[in-house]
Amino acid sequence: MQIAITGHTSGIGKALYDNLKVDNEVIGFARTTDRDINYPSRILKECKDCDIFINNAYDGWAQIDLLYALVYNKFKGKIISIGSISGDNIKHNIFPYAIHKGTLDDANAQLYHMGMKVTCIRPGYIDTPRVNHRTDIRKLDVKYVVEAVNWVISRPHRVKDITLSV
């Protein structure tokens, strides 16, 4: 199976990349490898034959733009976006990350209802370097996100979304 993943050099993306490359051909896209999600045309060329696209890297609106670029370019495989439950809190604080992730949830729902093979996995806080400074909260082990992605990949049917929380 051919799998493409964005943000594969750290955090959730690295855990997914390391797990999936054991049994699959995996292409990674990350800013640190000069394959930035802000340039979707490059990514689209390299992943056109992939069976799965994991839309993991976060960079403002770029994650949503990439999702739509995949659909507009008729990507035929499953698209799994890594969202966040933070999108549920957009009315309580000024927090652009939550707005972006909430919009990703909405974009995924729209495309799912149009018949696309899209899934949004919405974790809470995950124990990754990005949130090491937060000692006041309970965090999920990154393995739960890996397990959720593997479960979605193995399903013959479409899965709209999955929420993971402590």
NUDREN-378834 format. One record per residue: residue in three letters; x, y, z negated of N, C-alpha, C in turn. Coordinates in steps of 0.1 Angstrom, whole numbers, plus 5000, padded with zeros to 4 digits. Layout:
<rs>
alaXYZXYZXYZ
...
</rs>
This chain:
<rs>
met500849885000500050005000500950125000
gln500550225008501350355008500550454999
ile501350524990500750614981501550744981
ala500850854982501550984981501151054967
ile502051114961501751184948502451314947
thr501751414942502351544940502751554926
gly503851634923504351654910504951534903
his505651454911506151324907507451324899
thr507951444895509251444888509151474873
ser507951494868507851514854506351484849
gly506251464836504951444830504051334836
ile502851364838501851254843502351204856
gly502751294865503151254878504351164878
lys505351184870506451094869506050954864
ala505150954854504650824848503950754859
leu503150824867502350754878503350704889
tyr504250794892505250754903506050634899
asp506550634886507350514882506550394881
asn505350394877504450284876504050234890
leu503750324899503150284912504250234922
lys505450284920506550244930507050104928
val506650034917507049894915506449804926
asp505149824930504549734939504149804952
asn504449934954503950014965505050094971
glu504750144983505650244989505050384985
val505850454977505350584972506150704977
ile505450804982506150924986505851034976
gly506851094971506651204961506851344967
phe506051434962506151574966506251654953
ala507251744953507451824941508251954945
arg507952054937508752184939510252154938
thr510552064928511952044925512651964936
thr511951904945512551824957512251904970
asp511952034969511652114980510452064989
arg509452004982508251964989507052014981
asp506852144981505952214973504552204978
ile503552194969502152184973501652314979
asn502352424977501952554983502152554999
tyr502652445004502852425018502252295023
pro500852295023500152165026500452115040
ser500752195050500952135063502052035063
arg503152065056504251975055503851845048
ile503051855038502651735030501651655039
leu500751715046499851645054500451565065
lys501551615071502251535081502851405075
glu503351415063504051305057503151205051
cys501951235048501051145041499851095049
lys499851125062498751095070498450945071
asp499450865069499150715070499050655056
cys498950735045498850675032497450625029
asp497450535020496150475016495550555004
ile496450614996496050684984496850814984
phe496150924980496751044977496451084963
ile497451104955497251154941497651294940
asn496651374938496651524938496951564924
asn498151564919498551574905499151714902
ala499951764910500751884907499752004905
tyr500052084895499252204893500052324896
asp499452414904500052544907498952644911
gly498252684901497152784903496052714913
trp495752784923494752744933495252634943
ala496552614943497152534953496652384952
gln496352334941495852204940494452184946
ile493652284945492352284952492552304967
asp493352394971493652414985494152294992
leu494952214985495552094990494351984991
leu493551984982492351884982491551914995
tyr491152044997490452075009491252055022
ala492552085022493352055034493351905037
leu493351825028493351675030491951645037
val490951695032489551665037489451725051
tyr489851845053489751915066490551845077
asn491651785073492551705082492151565083
lys490951525077490451395078491351285073
phe491851305061492651205054491651085051
lys492050965055491150855055491150775042
gly492250785034492350715021491550775010
lys491850714998491250764986492050884981
ile491450984976492151104970491751104955
ile492751094947492551104932493251234927
ser492451324922492951444916493051434901
ile494151484896494251494881493751624877
gly492651624871492051754866492351764851
ser491351814843491551844829490151874823
ile490051834810488851864803488852014799
ser489952084801490052224798489052304806
gly488652254818487652324826486252334819
asp486052254809484752264801484752384792
asn485852454790485952564781486152694788
ile485652714800485852834807485152954802
lys484152934793483353044788483853094775
his484853034769485353064756486553154755
asn487453144765488753214765489053254779
ile489953354780490553394793491753304794
phe491653204803492653104805492553054819
pro493353114828493353074842493452924845
tyr494252854838494352714840493052644839
ala492252684829490852624827489952654839
ile490052774845489252814856489752724868
his491052714870491552634882491052484880
lys491252434869490852294867489352274867
gly488552364862487052364864486652364878
thr487352454886487052464901487452334908
leu488552264903488952144909487852034906
asp487252034894486151944891485051974901
asp484652094903483552134911483752094926
ala484952114931485352084944485251934946
asn485751854937485751714937484251664938
ala483451724929481951684929481351714942
gln481551824947481051864960481351764971
leu482651734972483151644982482651494980
tyr482551454967482051324964480551314969
his479751414966478351414970478251424985
met479251464992479251465007479751335013
gly480051235004480451105008481951075009
met482751175005484151155005484651054994
lys485850994997486450904987487350984978
val486751054969487451144959487051104945
thr488051114937487851094922488651204915
cys488051254904488751344895488951284882
ile490151264877490451214864490751334855
arg489951344845489951464836490451424822
pro491751434820492251404807492251524797
gly492251494785492451594775494051614774
tyr494451654762495951674760496651544762
ile497751544769498551424771499851444765
asp500451344759501751354753502851364764
thr503051484769504051504779504951624775
pro506051654781506951764778506151904778
arg505151914787504452034789503752084776
val503351984768502652024755503351974743
asn504651954744505451914732505352014721
his505152144724505152254714503852244706
arg502852174711501552164704501552054694
thr501752084681501851984671500551974663
asp499652064666498352084659497251994665
ile497451924676496451854683496751704685
arg495751624686495951484690496151474705
lys497051384709497351374723497251224727
leu496751214740496751074746498051034751
asp498350904750499550854757499350864772
val500350894779500250914794499950774800
lys500150664793499750534799498250524802
tyr497450594795495950594797495650654811
val496350764814496150824828496550724838
val497750654836498250554846497250444847
glu496650394836495650294837494450334844
ala493950454842492750504849493050514864
val494150564868494550574882494550434888
asn495250344882495250204887493850144888
trp493050174879491650124879490950174891
val491050304893490350374905490950314918
ile492250294919492850244931492350104934
ser492150024923491649884925490149864928
arg489449964927487949954929487649964944
pro486749874949486449874963485349994966
his484750044955483750144957484250284952
arg483550384955483950524951483650544936
val484550624930484350664916484450814915
lys483350874910483351024911484351084901
asp484251054888485151114879485251024866
ile486351044859486650974846487151084837
thr486651084825487051174814487851094804
leu489051134800489851064790490051164778
ser489751114766489951204755490251114743
val490851184733491151114720489851104712
</rs>
